Amino acid sequence: MTQEERKNEYNGLTACRGCEEFFCMNRLPLFQEIPEEIQRKLAGSASREVFLKDSLLFTEGDEIQSIYILRKGQVKLCRYHPDGREYILDILKAGNSIWESLFLHDATYPYSAVCLNEVSVCRIRKKDFMEILSDDREVLFYLISVLSQRLQDAKEHALLLSIHDADVRLAGFLLDRERRWSENEIHMRLEDIASSVNLRVETVSRILRRFEKEGILSREGQGKISIRDFDSLRRIFQVS
């Protein structure tokens, strides 16, 4: 596709700085309800950056200076216990964004963001983001509603971790991944799944093998799980 064809396809939306492709803000969940004029301004203020696997977008305690929008790859948001154990708060993929604490004064990141593979992001400086949105109350109210959903997701994850039965906890996690990613394939390493649900790797591996034997899911390699029987998975989770 030529650049002119790409421009027509995206209806002339502005390309972010340093990006050869035209950045379509209305395809991103965070911005799809925002007026096109504001989408154009946000796209025009964005810059594209590429990070290699295991790179850090930022670390816990860093000052929040930008909003990150994932274009490609996966990023894990994690914290580390004093004994070195990792606790994964979330796994983000293309289309997701990191911005929840942006509106807090002198806020710092409460977690680190680690690239699970090569990651491409569009980055908008906090100052630019706030200036563009400051005059539109409807957009601000919309962002508050999105933030409320994020808080609800965090609450549900905390409730999930309170479930003692490992089978039920893992089933709930897989269902939540499918709901949020809108696909029946989950691309996550075994270690990352275990850290996300606060279970031992051996426990997660054993449960997944049993689910696979029962035809609930199939596995390919170390990082791909395909859900085959959602009804059975839901029945397991409803035990809680």
JOFENBEL-V367771 format. One record per helix or strand of 2 or more residues. SS is the DSSP state (a for helix, b for strand). FROM is the first residue (numbers start at 1). TO is the last residue. Records with the same first field share a line. If there is no record, write none. Layout:
BEGIN
SS->FROM-TO / FROM-TO
END
This chain:
BEGIN
a->3-9 / 25-27 / 36-45 / 126-133 / 137-161 / 166-181 / 190-197 / 201-213 / 230-238
b->47-51 / 56-58 / 66-72 / 75-80 / 86-92 / 97-98 / 112-115 / 119-125 / 185-186 / 217-220 / 224-227
END
